[in-house]
Amino acid sequence: MNPLRSLLALLVFPGLLYALPMGWLMLGMERKLRARFQGRIGPPLSQPFYDVVKLLAKWPVPRVVADRGLLIGLPLLAVGSMMGALTLIPVFAGESGFPGDLILLVGLLEMPALCMILAGYASRSIYGEVGATREAIVSIASNVPVLAALVALATAAKSMHLSEIAVAAPWTVRIPALLAIVFCLPVKLRLNPFSLANAEQELLAGPLTEFDGPLLALWELAHALEWVALTGFVATLLFPTRSGLWFVDALVFVLLSLVQVPLLTLLASATARLKIAQATRLLWRWGSAIAAVALAAALLVRHGGH
Amino acid sequence: MSALERGLFFRLIERARRRSAWLFHFNAGSCNGCDIELVACLTPRYDVEQLGIRLEGSPRHADVLCVSGPVTRTTRAALETIYSQLPGPKVVVAIGSCPATCNVFAGSPVIDGPLDRIIPVDIYVPGCPPRPHSIIAGIARAIDLLAGRRSTVVEAGR
């Protein structure tokens, strides 16, 4: 992997310089659109930026019963792994990557949820623990369809290489696999039908109940980057051809990422929160069914060809 | 406080504090009248989220502590804990007549209020219950105070 190119991917596009404003824009769009769907005017688009600045400038109250190193380390790890995940997303043509980067991407995309589960337990708060338990149950349930869909894509494309999968996977496999991944997007982003972990008012603030000031700002940043990375990952799979012109590819990537925000927000404002049993049943039953279709199609494509 | 809070940085921080005040609502033995009016501020008719105001579930996320009720003996310890958990800079808004004067409960042996005998109060919103307009006006005044708070020393000395 070309070091200069990876550095650019980490720092400029689709990394830090792009992902930060984009993440804030996506969160701002989500809040604004949700308000509009509910018949309110809603906050300005710049709201998430001001939230983060305000949180960074707060004077935190130390929490004595919890391990300080963990409380600081976990949100940092979540932000860092999201940055890594963004770097791996194949936007441009001929992006080399490295064999097996699919596995690394899956691991990195899973980190914020894992960090949040650990943070919920580490904060030694009853609300944090309940939230962390819910997050753990729901994320296991959502990982079955997502991982199965990715295995199907990799099998069909005969590669563990993200850029090759994005281009080579045939549509017969790609459509069910994408459906399974999109089905799990609201779970990964903790949006409404699946907002069990951070259930506001019901569980105070879930795993993040005991985080304040700059540490909460880090979690907000990780969440913003999560939006960009997950919608970006779906966007690369939605668009199999790369034109070779960098600005065309980048524009298509940005537009396809942004299009998902109103759709996810519409789903979130139209639905109420599910119970944990309902959510897991939905994910295990229907999510896995779609993913199984993708796997079957992948096996047919792979062995039908010979 | 620090060099970070001077000049241009402080102007940005002040702006951010003005535009993103998160509330924590504490019911200190209120009859639920003021609580309903406070929740009415979030509805489409009044929509305080336009001002970046959000009702938060955790006191550690909040900037503004809204207290309703005359502070009964059983809620006092929880109120003190929650006040100490709010990270600074913070402001306290007393919603309704109860936290200001104990209202009809004045003189009762189970009342530890009014609120300002227990924690420092910045803004009083009168009314039994106050209209959502006055609650929003009170919170807006509180946000002005919040934006101007500069140091932990001032905060501790209040």
HADDOCK unambig.tbl for C-alpha pairs under 7 A between the chains (distance, minus, plus):
assign (segid A and resid 39 and name CA) (segid B and resid 44 and name CA) 5.84 0.50 0.50
assign (segid A and resid 40 and name CA) (segid B and resid 44 and name CA) 4.62 0.50 0.50
assign (segid A and resid 40 and name CA) (segid B and resid 47 and name CA) 6.18 0.50 0.50
assign (segid A and resid 41 and name CA) (segid B and resid 50 and name CA) 6.38 0.50 0.50
assign (segid A and resid 42 and name CA) (segid B and resid 49 and name CA) 5.49 0.50 0.50
assign (segid A and resid 42 and name CA) (segid B and resid 50 and name CA) 4.73 0.50 0.50
assign (segid A and resid 43 and name CA) (segid B and resid 49 and name CA) 5.46 0.50 0.50
assign (segid A and resid 43 and name CA) (segid B and resid 50 and name CA) 4.21 0.50 0.50
assign (segid A and resid 43 and name CA) (segid B and resid 51 and name CA) 6.38 0.50 0.50
assign (segid A and resid 43 and name CA) (segid B and resid 52 and name CA) 5.55 0.50 0.50
assign (segid A and resid 44 and name CA) (segid B and resid 50 and name CA) 6.98 0.50 0.50
assign (segid A and resid 47 and name CA) (segid B and resid 52 and name CA) 6.60 0.50 0.50
assign (segid A and resid 50 and name CA) (segid B and resid 16 and name CA) 4.66 0.50 0.50
assign (segid A and resid 50 and name CA) (segid B and resid 19 and name CA) 6.76 0.50 0.50
assign (segid A and resid 50 and name CA) (segid B and resid 20 and name CA) 6.40 0.50 0.50
assign (segid A and resid 51 and name CA) (segid B and resid 16 and name CA) 6.74 0.50 0.50
assign (segid A and resid 51 and name CA) (segid B and resid 20 and name CA) 5.61 0.50 0.50
assign (segid A and resid 53 and name CA) (segid B and resid 13 and name CA) 6.43 0.50 0.50
assign (segid A and resid 53 and name CA) (segid B and resid 16 and name CA) 6.13 0.50 0.50
assign (segid A and resid 54 and name CA) (segid B and resid 13 and name CA) 6.09 0.50 0.50
assign (segid A and resid 54 and name CA) (segid B and resid 16 and name CA) 5.20 0.50 0.50
assign (segid A and resid 54 and name CA) (segid B and resid 17 and name CA) 5.41 0.50 0.50
assign (segid A and resid 57 and name CA) (segid B and resid 13 and name CA) 6.67 0.50 0.50
assign (segid A and resid 58 and name CA) (segid B and resid 87 and name CA) 6.48 0.50 0.50
assign (segid A and resid 58 and name CA) (segid B and resid 88 and name CA) 5.94 0.50 0.50
assign (segid A and resid 58 and name CA) (segid B and resid 89 and name CA) 6.52 0.50 0.50
assign (segid A and resid 59 and name CA) (segid B and resid 87 and name CA) 5.53 0.50 0.50
assign (segid A and resid 59 and name CA) (segid B and resid 88 and name CA) 5.03 0.50 0.50
assign (segid A and resid 59 and name CA) (segid B and resid 89 and name CA) 6.81 0.50 0.50
assign (segid A and resid 60 and name CA) (segid B and resid 87 and name CA) 4.92 0.50 0.50
assign (segid A and resid 60 and name CA) (segid B and resid 88 and name CA) 6.85 0.50 0.50
assign (segid A and resid 61 and name CA) (segid B and resid 85 and name CA) 6.48 0.50 0.50
assign (segid A and resid 61 and name CA) (segid B and resid 87 and name CA) 5.45 0.50 0.50
assign (segid A and resid 200 and name CA) (segid B and resid 57 and name CA) 6.13 0.50 0.50
assign (segid A and resid 201 and name CA) (segid B and resid 57 and name CA) 5.17 0.50 0.50
assign (segid A and resid 204 and name CA) (segid B and resid 57 and name CA) 4.00 0.50 0.50
assign (segid A and resid 204 and name CA) (segid B and resid 58 and name CA) 5.32 0.50 0.50
assign (segid A and resid 205 and name CA) (segid B and resid 57 and name CA) 5.51 0.50 0.50
assign (segid A and resid 205 and name CA) (segid B and resid 58 and name CA) 5.96 0.50 0.50
assign (segid A and resid 209 and name CA) (segid B and resid 58 and name CA) 5.53 0.50 0.50
assign (segid A and resid 210 and name CA) (segid B and resid 60 and name CA) 6.23 0.50 0.50
assign (segid A and resid 211 and name CA) (segid B and resid 60 and name CA) 6.53 0.50 0.50
assign (segid A and resid 212 and name CA) (segid B and resid 60 and name CA) 5.15 0.50 0.50
assign (segid A and resid 212 and name CA) (segid B and resid 61 and name CA) 5.45 0.50 0.50
assign (segid A and resid 212 and name CA) (segid B and resid 87 and name CA) 6.99 0.50 0.50
